[in-house]
Amino acid sequence: MRVTIVHGEEKILHDCEEGHTIRDILENIEIHPSTVLAVHDGVIVPHDSQLTGDITIELITVSSGG
């Protein structure tokens, strides 16, 4: 299946097998999961969500500080 990741102006196409999680995909494309929120159709989805078909996920960078 094909996962399309939209991160800022960048679009990353990633092929993987069904059952991988968003966390798996992020680690494969070398984006640390704690640095982004995953959004699908305007809804934040957990990084442990298993993927079952072609999907587009938008990544929103989070920042923290004090």
mmCIF file as Biopython writes it, N, C-alpha, C and O atoms, coordinates in Angstrom:
data_model
#
loop_
_atom_site.group_PDB
_atom_site.id
_atom_site.type_symbol
_atom_site.label_atom_id
_atom_site.label_alt_id
_atom_site.label_comp_id
_atom_site.label_asym_id
_atom_site.label_entity_id
_atom_site.label_seq_id
_atom_site.pdbx_PDB_ins_code
_atom_site.Cartn_x
_atom_site.Cartn_y
_atom_site.Cartn_z
_atom_site.occupancy
_atom_site.B_iso_or_equiv
_atom_site.auth_seq_id
_atom_site.auth_asym_id
_atom_site.pdbx_PDB_model_num
ATOM 1   N N  . MET A ? 1  ? 0.845   -1.175 0.000  1.0 0.0 1  A 1 
ATOM 2   C CA . MET A ? 1  ? 0.000   0.000  0.000  1.0 0.0 1  A 1 
ATOM 3   C C  . MET A ? 1  ? 0.885   1.231  0.000  1.0 0.0 1  A 1 
ATOM 4   O O  . MET A ? 1  ? 2.066   1.154  0.339  1.0 0.0 1  A 1 
ATOM 5   N N  . ARG A ? 2  ? 0.330   2.341  -0.371 1.0 0.0 2  A 1 
ATOM 6   C CA . ARG A ? 2  ? 1.084   3.587  -0.477 1.0 0.0 2  A 1 
ATOM 7   C C  . ARG A ? 2  ? 0.598   4.578  0.574  1.0 0.0 2  A 1 
ATOM 8   O O  . ARG A ? 2  ? -0.596  4.847  0.705  1.0 0.0 2  A 1 
ATOM 9   N N  . VAL A ? 3  ? 1.569   5.114  1.319  1.0 0.0 3  A 1 
ATOM 10  C CA . VAL A ? 3  ? 1.290   6.156  2.304  1.0 0.0 3  A 1 
ATOM 11  C C  . VAL A ? 3  ? 1.919   7.441  1.779  1.0 0.0 3  A 1 
ATOM 12  O O  . VAL A ? 3  ? 3.111   7.482  1.474  1.0 0.0 3  A 1 
ATOM 13  N N  . THR A ? 4  ? 1.109   8.482  1.679  1.0 0.0 4  A 1 
ATOM 14  C CA . THR A ? 4  ? 1.605   9.793  1.277  1.0 0.0 4  A 1 
ATOM 15  C C  . THR A ? 4  ? 1.710   10.640 2.531  1.0 0.0 4  A 1 
ATOM 16  O O  . THR A ? 4  ? 0.726   10.836 3.245  1.0 0.0 4  A 1 
ATOM 17  N N  . ILE A ? 5  ? 2.908   11.141 2.792  1.0 0.0 5  A 1 
ATOM 18  C CA . ILE A ? 5  ? 3.159   11.977 3.956  1.0 0.0 5  A 1 
ATOM 19  C C  . ILE A ? 5  ? 3.370   13.406 3.470  1.0 0.0 5  A 1 
ATOM 20  O O  . ILE A ? 5  ? 4.237   13.663 2.634  1.0 0.0 5  A 1 
ATOM 21  N N  . VAL A ? 6  ? 2.581   14.324 3.992  1.0 0.0 6  A 1 
ATOM 22  C CA . VAL A ? 6  ? 2.735   15.742 3.671  1.0 0.0 6  A 1 
ATOM 23  C C  . VAL A ? 6  ? 3.316   16.404 4.916  1.0 0.0 6  A 1 
ATOM 24  O O  . VAL A ? 6  ? 2.695   16.418 5.979  1.0 0.0 6  A 1 
ATOM 25  N N  . HIS A ? 7  ? 4.519   16.952 4.762  1.0 0.0 7  A 1 
ATOM 26  C CA . HIS A ? 7  ? 5.225   17.568 5.886  1.0 0.0 7  A 1 
ATOM 27  C C  . HIS A ? 7  ? 5.744   18.916 5.422  1.0 0.0 7  A 1 
ATOM 28  O O  . HIS A ? 7  ? 6.776   18.998 4.757  1.0 0.0 7  A 1 
ATOM 29  N N  . GLY A ? 8  ? 5.027   19.971 5.775  1.0 0.0 8  A 1 
ATOM 30  C CA . GLY A ? 8  ? 5.363   21.305 5.274  1.0 0.0 8  A 1 
ATOM 31  C C  . GLY A ? 8  ? 5.144   21.339 3.774  1.0 0.0 8  A 1 
ATOM 32  O O  . GLY A ? 8  ? 4.062   21.005 3.291  1.0 0.0 8  A 1 
ATOM 33  N N  . GLU A ? 9  ? 6.164   21.739 3.040  1.0 0.0 9  A 1 
ATOM 34  C CA . GLU A ? 9  ? 6.089   21.791 1.578  1.0 0.0 9  A 1 
ATOM 35  C C  . GLU A ? 9  ? 6.508   20.475 0.932  1.0 0.0 9  A 1 
ATOM 36  O O  . GLU A ? 9  ? 6.440   20.329 -0.289 1.0 0.0 9  A 1 
ATOM 37  N N  . GLU A ? 10 ? 6.940   19.524 1.744  1.0 0.0 10 A 1 
ATOM 38  C CA . GLU A ? 10 ? 7.462   18.258 1.239  1.0 0.0 10 A 1 
ATOM 39  C C  . GLU A ? 10 ? 6.371   17.188 1.187  1.0 0.0 10 A 1 
ATOM 40  O O  . GLU A ? 10 ? 5.539   17.085 2.088  1.0 0.0 10 A 1 
ATOM 41  N N  . LYS A ? 11 ? 6.392   16.406 0.127  1.0 0.0 11 A 1 
ATOM 42  C CA . LYS A ? 11 ? 5.481   15.265 -0.011 1.0 0.0 11 A 1 
ATOM 43  C C  . LYS A ? 11 ? 6.340   14.022 -0.170 1.0 0.0 11 A 1 
ATOM 44  O O  . LYS A ? 11 ? 7.159   13.928 -1.084 1.0 0.0 11 A 1 
ATOM 45  N N  . ILE A ? 12 ? 6.138   13.057 0.746  1.0 0.0 12 A 1 
ATOM 46  C CA . ILE A ? 12 ? 6.932   11.832 0.749  1.0 0.0 12 A 1 
ATOM 47  C C  . ILE A ? 12 ? 6.004   10.664 0.443  1.0 0.0 12 A 1 
ATOM 48  O O  . ILE A ? 12 ? 4.984   10.486 1.109  1.0 0.0 12 A 1 
ATOM 49  N N  . LEU A ? 13 ? 6.356   9.868  -0.562 1.0 0.0 13 A 1 
ATOM 50  C CA . LEU A ? 13 ? 5.599   8.661  -0.892 1.0 0.0 13 A 1 
ATOM 51  C C  . LEU A ? 13 ? 6.341   7.478  -0.288 1.0 0.0 13 A 1 
ATOM 52  O O  . LEU A ? 13 ? 7.540   7.302  -0.509 1.0 0.0 13 A 1 
ATOM 53  N N  . HIS A ? 14 ? 5.615   6.672  0.474  1.0 0.0 14 A 1 
ATOM 54  C CA . HIS A ? 14 ? 6.245   5.539  1.158  1.0 0.0 14 A 1 
ATOM 55  C C  . HIS A ? 14 ? 5.385   4.298  0.934  1.0 0.0 14 A 1 
ATOM 56  O O  . HIS A ? 14 ? 4.194   4.296  1.246  1.0 0.0 14 A 1 
ATOM 57  N N  . ASP A ? 15 ? 5.987   3.258  0.398  1.0 0.0 15 A 1 
ATOM 58  C CA . ASP A ? 15 ? 5.285   1.988  0.196  1.0 0.0 15 A 1 
ATOM 59  C C  . ASP A ? 15 ? 5.581   1.072  1.373  1.0 0.0 15 A 1 
ATOM 60  O O  . ASP A ? 15 ? 6.726   0.955  1.812  1.0 0.0 15 A 1 
ATOM 61  N N  . CYS A ? 16 ? 4.534   0.423  1.882  1.0 0.0 16 A 1 
ATOM 62  C CA . CYS A ? 16 ? 4.699   -0.495 3.002  1.0 0.0 16 A 1 
ATOM 63  C C  . CYS A ? 16 ? 3.596   -1.551 2.955  1.0 0.0 16 A 1 
ATOM 64  O O  . CYS A ? 16 ? 2.676   -1.484 2.140  1.0 0.0 16 A 1 
ATOM 65  N N  . GLU A ? 17 ? 3.718   -2.509 3.840  1.0 0.0 17 A 1 
ATOM 66  C CA . GLU A ? 17 ? 2.711   -3.563 3.916  1.0 0.0 17 A 1 
ATOM 67  C C  . GLU A ? 17 ? 1.598   -3.166 4.880  1.0 0.0 17 A 1 
ATOM 68  O O  . GLU A ? 17 ? 1.815   -2.388 5.809  1.0 0.0 17 A 1 
ATOM 69  N N  . GLU A ? 18 ? 0.421   -3.702 4.652  1.0 0.0 18 A 1 
ATOM 70  C CA . GLU A ? 18 ? -0.717  -3.463 5.526  1.0 0.0 18 A 1 
ATOM 71  C C  . GLU A ? 18 ? -0.372  -3.878 6.949  1.0 0.0 18 A 1 
ATOM 72  O O  . GLU A ? 18 ? 0.319   -4.873 7.163  1.0 0.0 18 A 1 
ATOM 73  N N  . GLY A ? 19 ? -0.855  -3.112 7.917  1.0 0.0 19 A 1 
ATOM 74  C CA . GLY A ? 19 ? -0.620  -3.432 9.316  1.0 0.0 19 A 1 
ATOM 75  C C  . GLY A ? 19 ? 0.465   -2.603 9.966  1.0 0.0 19 A 1 
ATOM 76  O O  . GLY A ? 19 ? 0.576   -2.581 11.192 1.0 0.0 19 A 1 
ATOM 77  N N  . HIS A ? 20 ? 1.281   -1.908 9.153  1.0 0.0 20 A 1 
ATOM 78  C CA . HIS A ? 20 ? 2.281   -1.024 9.747  1.0 0.0 20 A 1 
ATOM 79  C C  . HIS A ? 20 ? 1.571   0.115  10.466 1.0 0.0 20 A 1 
ATOM 80  O O  . HIS A ? 20 ? 0.456   0.493  10.105 1.0 0.0 20 A 1 
ATOM 81  N N  . THR A ? 21 ? 2.219   0.646  11.473 1.0 0.0 21 A 1 
ATOM 82  C CA . THR A ? 21 ? 1.650   1.780  12.200 1.0 0.0 21 A 1 
ATOM 83  C C  . THR A ? 21 ? 2.244   3.085  11.678 1.0 0.0 21 A 1 
ATOM 84  O O  . THR A ? 21 ? 3.251   3.092  10.971 1.0 0.0 21 A 1 
ATOM 85  N N  . ILE A ? 22 ? 1.602   4.174  12.040 1.0 0.0 22 A 1 
ATOM 86  C CA . ILE A ? 22 ? 2.136   5.484  11.676 1.0 0.0 22 A 1 
ATOM 87  C C  . ILE A ? 22 ? 3.534   5.639  12.275 1.0 0.0 22 A 1 
ATOM 88  O O  . ILE A ? 22 ? 4.429   6.183  11.628 1.0 0.0 22 A 1 
ATOM 89  N N  . ARG A ? 23 ? 3.722   5.170  13.492 1.0 0.0 23 A 1 
ATOM 90  C CA . ARG A ? 23 ? 5.045   5.229  14.138 1.0 0.0 23 A 1 
ATOM 91  C C  . ARG A ? 23 ? 6.094   4.497  13.289 1.0 0.0 23 A 1 
ATOM 92  O O  . ARG A ? 23 ? 7.204   4.998  13.108 1.0 0.0 23 A 1 
ATOM 93  N N  . ASP A ? 24 ? 5.741   3.307  12.767 1.0 0.0 24 A 1 
ATOM 94  C CA . ASP A ? 24 ? 6.660   2.564  11.901 1.0 0.0 24 A 1 
ATOM 95  C C  . ASP A ? 24 ? 7.068   3.396  10.692 1.0 0.0 24 A 1 
ATOM 96  O O  . ASP A ? 24 ? 8.245   3.458  10.337 1.0 0.0 24 A 1 
ATOM 97  N N  . ILE A ? 25 ? 6.091   4.031  10.068 1.0 0.0 25 A 1 
ATOM 98  C CA . ILE A ? 25 ? 6.351   4.843  8.871  1.0 0.0 25 A 1 
ATOM 99  C C  . ILE A ? 25 ? 7.267   6.013  9.229  1.0 0.0 25 A 1 
ATOM 100 O O  . ILE A ? 25 ? 8.242   6.282  8.526  1.0 0.0 25 A 1 
ATOM 101 N N  . LEU A ? 26 ? 6.949   6.712  10.330 1.0 0.0 26 A 1 
ATOM 102 C CA . LEU A ? 26 ? 7.767   7.851  10.742 1.0 0.0 26 A 1 
ATOM 103 C C  . LEU A ? 26 ? 9.211   7.430  10.981 1.0 0.0 26 A 1 
ATOM 104 O O  . LEU A ? 26 ? 10.142  8.115  10.559 1.0 0.0 26 A 1 
ATOM 105 N N  . GLU A ? 27 ? 9.394   6.303  11.658 1.0 0.0 27 A 1 
ATOM 106 C CA . GLU A ? 27 ? 10.758  5.833  11.916 1.0 0.0 27 A 1 
ATOM 107 C C  . GLU A ? 27 ? 11.470  5.456  10.618 1.0 0.0 27 A 1 
ATOM 108 O O  . GLU A ? 27 ? 12.671  5.687  10.482 1.0 0.0 27 A 1 
ATOM 109 N N  . ASN A ? 28 ? 10.740  4.879  9.666  1.0 0.0 28 A 1 
ATOM 110 C CA . ASN A ? 28 ? 11.341  4.510  8.381  1.0 0.0 28 A 1 
ATOM 111 C C  . ASN A ? 28 ? 11.793  5.725  7.573  1.0 0.0 28 A 1 
ATOM 112 O O  . ASN A ? 28 ? 12.776  5.652  6.836  1.0 0.0 28 A 1 
ATOM 113 N N  . ILE A ? 29 ? 11.081  6.833  7.710  1.0 0.0 29 A 1 
ATOM 114 C CA . ILE A ? 29 ? 11.464  8.039  6.970  1.0 0.0 29 A 1 
ATOM 115 C C  . ILE A ? 29 ? 12.276  8.994  7.846  1.0 0.0 29 A 1 
ATOM 116 O O  . ILE A ? 29 ? 12.497  10.152 7.491  1.0 0.0 29 A 1 
ATOM 117 N N  . GLU A ? 30 ? 12.718  8.479  9.005  1.0 0.0 30 A 1 
ATOM 118 C CA . GLU A ? 30 ? 13.620  9.190  9.912  1.0 0.0 30 A 1 
ATOM 119 C C  . GLU A ? 30 ? 13.052  10.500 10.446 1.0 0.0 30 A 1 
ATOM 120 O O  . GLU A ? 30 ? 13.741  11.519 10.493 1.0 0.0 30 A 1 
ATOM 121 N N  . ILE A ? 31 ? 11.781  10.455 10.849 1.0 0.0 31 A 1 
ATOM 122 C CA . ILE A ? 31 ? 11.155  11.567 11.564 1.0 0.0 31 A 1 
ATOM 123 C C  . ILE A ? 31 ? 10.796  11.038 12.943 1.0 0.0 31 A 1 
ATOM 124 O O  . ILE A ? 31 ? 10.045  10.071 13.068 1.0 0.0 31 A 1 
ATOM 125 N N  . HIS A ? 32 ? 11.336  11.679 13.981 1.0 0.0 32 A 1 
ATOM 126 C CA . HIS A ? 32 ? 11.065  11.210 15.338 1.0 0.0 32 A 1 
ATOM 127 C C  . HIS A ? 32 ? 9.592   11.452 15.668 1.0 0.0 32 A 1 
ATOM 128 O O  . HIS A ? 32 ? 9.121   12.584 15.564 1.0 0.0 32 A 1 
ATOM 129 N N  . PRO A ? 33 ? 8.854   10.406 16.064 1.0 0.0 33 A 1 
ATOM 130 C CA . PRO A ? 33 ? 7.413   10.537 16.311 1.0 0.0 33 A 1 
ATOM 131 C C  . PRO A ? 33 ? 7.030   11.618 17.332 1.0 0.0 33 A 1 
ATOM 132 O O  . PRO A ? 33 ? 5.954   12.207 17.226 1.0 0.0 33 A 1 
ATOM 133 N N  . SER A ? 34 ? 7.889   11.883 18.308 1.0 0.0 34 A 1 
ATOM 134 C CA . SER A ? 34 ? 7.531   12.876 19.331 1.0 0.0 34 A 1 
ATOM 135 C C  . SER A ? 34 ? 7.579   14.310 18.808 1.0 0.0 34 A 1 
ATOM 136 O O  . SER A ? 34 ? 7.185   15.238 19.516 1.0 0.0 34 A 1 
ATOM 137 N N  . THR A ? 35 ? 8.056   14.502 17.579 1.0 0.0 35 A 1 
ATOM 138 C CA . THR A ? 35 ? 8.184   15.861 17.037 1.0 0.0 35 A 1 
ATOM 139 C C  . THR A ? 35 ? 7.025   16.276 16.146 1.0 0.0 35 A 1 
ATOM 140 O O  . THR A ? 35 ? 6.963   17.426 15.710 1.0 0.0 35 A 1 
ATOM 141 N N  . VAL A ? 36 ? 6.093   15.347 15.866 1.0 0.0 36 A 1 
ATOM 142 C CA . VAL A ? 36 ? 4.996   15.661 14.944 1.0 0.0 36 A 1 
ATOM 143 C C  . VAL A ? 36 ? 3.663   15.088 15.426 1.0 0.0 36 A 1 
ATOM 144 O O  . VAL A ? 36 ? 3.613   14.108 16.169 1.0 0.0 36 A 1 
ATOM 145 N N  . LEU A ? 37 ? 2.588   15.731 14.977 1.0 0.0 37 A 1 
ATOM 146 C CA . LEU A ? 37 ? 1.241   15.187 15.096 1.0 0.0 37 A 1 
ATOM 147 C C  . LEU A ? 37 ? 0.868   14.647 13.723 1.0 0.0 37 A 1 
ATOM 148 O O  . LEU A ? 37 ? 1.193   15.253 12.701 1.0 0.0 37 A 1 
ATOM 149 N N  . ALA A ? 38 ? 0.191   13.516 13.701 1.0 0.0 38 A 1 
ATOM 150 C CA . ALA A ? 38 ? -0.284  12.934 12.442 1.0 0.0 38 A 1 
ATOM 151 C C  . ALA A ? 38 ? -1.756  13.286 12.287 1.0 0.0 38 A 1 
ATOM 152 O O  . ALA A ? 38 ? -2.553  13.072 13.201 1.0 0.0 38 A 1 
ATOM 153 N N  . VAL A ? 39 ? -2.116  13.828 11.124 1.0 0.0 39 A 1 
ATOM 154 C CA . VAL A ? 39 ? -3.488  14.277 10.868 1.0 0.0 39 A 1 
ATOM 155 C C  . VAL A ? 39 ? -4.002  13.614 9.597  1.0 0.0 39 A 1 
ATOM 156 O O  . VAL A ? 39 ? -3.332  13.610 8.564  1.0 0.0 39 A 1 
ATOM 157 N N  . HIS A ? 40 ? -5.210  13.053 9.694  1.0 0.0 40 A 1 
ATOM 158 C CA . HIS A ? 40 ? -5.867  12.458 8.531  1.0 0.0 40 A 1 
ATOM 159 C C  . HIS A ? 40 ? -7.289  13.002 8.460  1.0 0.0 40 A 1 
ATOM 160 O O  . HIS A ? 40 ? -8.052  12.886 9.419  1.0 0.0 40 A 1 
ATOM 161 N N  . ASP A ? 41 ? -7.641  13.595 7.328  1.0 0.0 41 A 1 
ATOM 162 C CA . ASP A ? 41 ? -8.969  14.206 7.135  1.0 0.0 41 A 1 
ATOM 163 C C  . ASP A ? 41 ? -9.326  15.175 8.259  1.0 0.0 41 A 1 
ATOM 164 O O  . ASP A ? 41 ? -10.467 15.209 8.720  1.0 0.0 41 A 1 
ATOM 165 N N  . GLY A ? 42 ? -8.340  15.961 8.698  1.0 0.0 42 A 1 
ATOM 166 C CA . GLY A ? 42 ? -8.576  16.982 9.710  1.0 0.0 42 A 1 
ATOM 167 C C  . GLY A ? 42 ? -8.632  16.476 11.140 1.0 0.0 42 A 1 
ATOM 168 O O  . GLY A ? 42 ? -8.931  17.246 12.052 1.0 0.0 42 A 1 
ATOM 169 N N  . VAL A ? 43 ? -8.350  15.191 11.357 1.0 0.0 43 A 1 
ATOM 170 C CA . VAL A ? 43 ? -8.428  14.600 12.685 1.0 0.0 43 A 1 
ATOM 171 C C  . VAL A ? 43 ? -7.044  14.079 13.081 1.0 0.0 43 A 1 
ATOM 172 O O  . VAL A ? 43 ? -6.395  13.382 12.300 1.0 0.0 43 A 1 
ATOM 173 N N  . ILE A ? 44 ? -6.596  14.416 14.291 1.0 0.0 44 A 1 
ATOM 174 C CA . ILE A ? 44 ? -5.333  13.894 14.788 1.0 0.0 44 A 1 
ATOM 175 C C  . ILE A ? 44 ? -5.502  12.411 15.078 1.0 0.0 44 A 1 
ATOM 176 O O  . ILE A ? 44 ? -6.452  12.002 15.746 1.0 0.0 44 A 1 
ATOM 177 N N  . VAL A ? 45 ? -4.572  11.609 14.568 1.0 0.0 45 A 1 
ATOM 178 C CA . VAL A ? 45 ? -4.638  10.157 14.779 1.0 0.0 45 A 1 
ATOM 179 C C  . VAL A ? 45 ? -3.420  9.707  15.581 1.0 0.0 45 A 1 
ATOM 180 O O  . VAL A ? 45 ? -2.328  10.249 15.416 1.0 0.0 45 A 1 
ATOM 181 N N  . PRO A ? 46 ? -3.611  8.711  16.452 1.0 0.0 46 A 1 
ATOM 182 C CA . PRO A ? 46 ? -2.499  8.220  17.264 1.0 0.0 46 A 1 
ATOM 183 C C  . PRO A ? 46 ? -1.416  7.565  16.407 1.0 0.0 46 A 1 
ATOM 184 O O  . PRO A ? 46 ? -1.707  6.973  15.368 1.0 0.0 46 A 1 
ATOM 185 N N  . HIS A ? 47 ? -0.189  7.678  16.848 1.0 0.0 47 A 1 
ATOM 186 C CA . HIS A ? 47 ? 0.928   7.089  16.111 1.0 0.0 47 A 1 
ATOM 187 C C  . HIS A ? 47 ? 0.885   5.571  16.097 1.0 0.0 47 A 1 
ATOM 188 O O  . HIS A ? 47 ? 1.532   4.946  15.256 1.0 0.0 47 A 1 
ATOM 189 N N  . ASP A ? 48 ? 0.133   4.961  17.013 1.0 0.0 48 A 1 
ATOM 190 C CA . ASP A ? 48 ? 0.051   3.500  17.025 1.0 0.0 48 A 1 
ATOM 191 C C  . ASP A ? 48 ? -1.106  2.968  16.170 1.0 0.0 48 A 1 
ATOM 192 O O  . ASP A ? 48 ? -1.420  1.778  16.220 1.0 0.0 48 A 1 
ATOM 193 N N  . SER A ? 49 ? -1.736  3.848  15.388 1.0 0.0 49 A 1 
ATOM 194 C CA . SER A ? 49 ? -2.815  3.427  14.489 1.0 0.0 49 A 1 
ATOM 195 C C  . SER A ? 49 ? -2.252  2.551  13.374 1.0 0.0 49 A 1 
ATOM 196 O O  . SER A ? 49 ? -1.278  2.916  12.716 1.0 0.0 49 A 1 
ATOM 197 N N  . GLN A ? 50 ? -2.878  1.388  13.171 1.0 0.0 50 A 1 
ATOM 198 C CA . GLN A ? 50 ? -2.445  0.503  12.097 1.0 0.0 50 A 1 
ATOM 199 C C  . GLN A ? 50 ? -3.074  0.947  10.789 1.0 0.0 50 A 1 
ATOM 200 O O  . GLN A ? 50 ? -4.245  1.323  10.745 1.0 0.0 50 A 1 
ATOM 201 N N  . LEU A ? 51 ? -2.283  0.900  9.726  1.0 0.0 51 A 1 
ATOM 202 C CA . LEU A ? 51 ? -2.742  1.330  8.410  1.0 0.0 51 A 1 
ATOM 203 C C  . LEU A ? 51 ? -3.223  0.117  7.625  1.0 0.0 51 A 1 
ATOM 204 O O  . LEU A ? 51 ? -2.593  -0.940 7.642  1.0 0.0 51 A 1 
ATOM 205 N N  . THR A ? 52 ? -4.356  0.285  6.933  1.0 0.0 52 A 1 
ATOM 206 C CA . THR A ? 52 ? -4.963  -0.843 6.221  1.0 0.0 52 A 1 
ATOM 207 C C  . THR A ? 52 ? -5.157  -0.587 4.739  1.0 0.0 52 A 1 
ATOM 208 O O  . THR A ? 52 ? -5.690  -1.436 4.024  1.0 0.0 52 A 1 
ATOM 209 N N  . GLY A ? 53 ? -4.732  0.570  4.274  1.0 0.0 53 A 1 
ATOM 210 C CA . GLY A ? 53 ? -4.879  0.877  2.854  1.0 0.0 53 A 1 
ATOM 211 C C  . GLY A ? 53 ? -4.170  2.174  2.527  1.0 0.0 53 A 1 
ATOM 212 O O  . GLY A ? 53 ? -3.592  2.819  3.402  1.0 0.0 53 A 1 
ATOM 213 N N  . ASP A ? 54 ? -4.218  2.552  1.256  1.0 0.0 54 A 1 
ATOM 214 C CA . ASP A ? 54 ? -3.590  3.798  0.833  1.0 0.0 54 A 1 
ATOM 215 C C  . ASP A ? 54 ? -4.161  4.955  1.646  1.0 0.0 54 A 1 
ATOM 216 O O  . ASP A ? 54 ? -5.365  5.025  1.892  1.0 0.0 54 A 1 
ATOM 217 N N  . ILE A ? 55 ? -3.275  5.862  2.060  1.0 0.0 55 A 1 
ATOM 218 C CA . ILE A ? 55 ? -3.705  6.954  2.930  1.0 0.0 55 A 1 
ATOM 219 C C  . ILE A ? 55 ? -2.774  8.150  2.745  1.0 0.0 55 A 1 
ATOM 220 O O  . ILE A ? 55 ? -1.604  7.997  2.394  1.0 0.0 55 A 1 
ATOM 221 N N  . THR A ? 56 ? -3.312  9.333  2.985  1.0 0.0 56 A 1 
ATOM 222 C CA . THR A ? 56 ? -2.511  10.551 3.032  1.0 0.0 56 A 1 
ATOM 223 C C  . THR A ? 56 ? -2.546  11.069 4.459  1.0 0.0 56 A 1 
ATOM 224 O O  . THR A ? 56 ? -3.615  11.234 5.047  1.0 0.0 56 A 1 
ATOM 225 N N  . ILE A ? 57 ? -1.370  11.322 5.007  1.0 0.0 57 A 1 
ATOM 226 C CA . ILE A ? 57 ? -1.246  11.817 6.367  1.0 0.0 57 A 1 
ATOM 227 C C  . ILE A ? 57 ? -0.468  13.119 6.329  1.0 0.0 57 A 1 
ATOM 228 O O  . ILE A ? 57 ? 0.595   13.205 5.714  1.0 0.0 57 A 1 
ATOM 229 N N  . GLU A ? 58 ? -1.009  14.132 6.995  1.0 0.0 58 A 1 
ATOM 230 C CA . GLU A ? 58 ? -0.303  15.398 7.126  1.0 0.0 58 A 1 
ATOM 231 C C  . GLU A ? 58 ? 0.420   15.392 8.467  1.0 0.0 58 A 1 
ATOM 232 O O  . GLU A ? 58 ? -0.154  15.001 9.483  1.0 0.0 58 A 1 
ATOM 233 N N  . LEU A ? 59 ? 1.653   15.819 8.469  1.0 0.0 59 A 1 
ATOM 234 C CA . LEU A ? 59 ? 2.424   15.922 9.707  1.0 0.0 59 A 1 
ATOM 235 C C  . LEU A ? 59 ? 2.511   17.383 10.108 1.0 0.0 59 A 1 
ATOM 236 O O  . LEU A ? 59 ? 2.857   18.243 9.298  1.0 0.0 59 A 1 
ATOM 237 N N  . ILE A ? 60 ? 2.192   17.656 11.376 1.0 0.0 60 A 1 
ATOM 238 C CA . ILE A ? 60 ? 2.292   18.997 11.915 1.0 0.0 60 A 1 
ATOM 239 C C  . ILE A ? 60 ? 3.396   18.970 12.971 1.0 0.0 60 A 1 
ATOM 240 O O  . ILE A ? 60 ? 3.330   18.210 13.937 1.0 0.0 60 A 1 
ATOM 241 N N  . THR A ? 61 ? 4.393   19.799 12.771 1.0 0.0 61 A 1 
ATOM 242 C CA . THR A ? 61 ? 5.510   19.854 13.702 1.0 0.0 61 A 1 
ATOM 243 C C  . THR A ? 61 ? 5.069   20.506 14.997 1.0 0.0 61 A 1 
ATOM 244 O O  . THR A ? 61 ? 4.435   21.562 14.995 1.0 0.0 61 A 1 
ATOM 245 N N  . VAL A ? 62 ? 5.414   19.862 16.107 1.0 0.0 62 A 1 
ATOM 246 C CA . VAL A ? 62 ? 5.096   20.420 17.417 1.0 0.0 62 A 1 
ATOM 247 C C  . VAL A ? 62 ? 6.384   20.949 18.032 1.0 0.0 62 A 1 
ATOM 248 O O  . VAL A ? 62 ? 7.476   20.462 17.741 1.0 0.0 62 A 1 
ATOM 249 N N  . SER A ? 63 ? 6.235   21.946 18.881 1.0 0.0 63 A 1 
ATOM 250 C CA . SER A ? 63 ? 7.407   22.461 19.574 1.0 0.0 63 A 1 
ATOM 251 C C  . SER A ? 63 ? 7.019   22.726 21.019 1.0 0.0 63 A 1 
ATOM 252 O O  . SER A ? 63 ? 5.860   22.989 21.342 1.0 0.0 63 A 1 
ATOM 253 N N  . SER A ? 64 ? 7.999   22.650 21.852 1.0 0.0 64 A 1 
ATOM 254 C CA . SER A ? 64 ? 7.760   22.924 23.258 1.0 0.0 64 A 1 
ATOM 255 C C  . SER A ? 64 ? 8.950   23.693 23.781 1.0 0.0 64 A 1 
ATOM 256 O O  . SER A ? 64 ? 10.040  23.649 23.209 1.0 0.0 64 A 1 
ATOM 257 N N  . GLY A ? 65 ? 8.739   24.365 24.823 1.0 0.0 65 A 1 
ATOM 258 C CA . GLY A ? 65 ? 9.817   25.142 25.411 1.0 0.0 65 A 1 
ATOM 259 C C  . GLY A ? 65 ? 9.335   25.817 26.683 1.0 0.0 65 A 1 
ATOM 260 O O  . GLY A ? 65 ? 8.180   25.681 27.088 1.0 0.0 65 A 1 
ATOM 261 N N  . GLY A ? 66 ? 10.197  26.504 27.264 1.0 0.0 66 A 1 
ATOM 262 C CA . GLY A ? 66 ? 9.790   27.112 28.526 1.0 0.0 66 A 1 
ATOM 263 C C  . GLY A ? 66 ? 10.377  28.440 28.770 1.0 0.0 66 A 1 
ATOM 264 O O  . GLY A ? 66 ? 10.108  29.054 29.803 1.0 0.0 66 A 1 
#
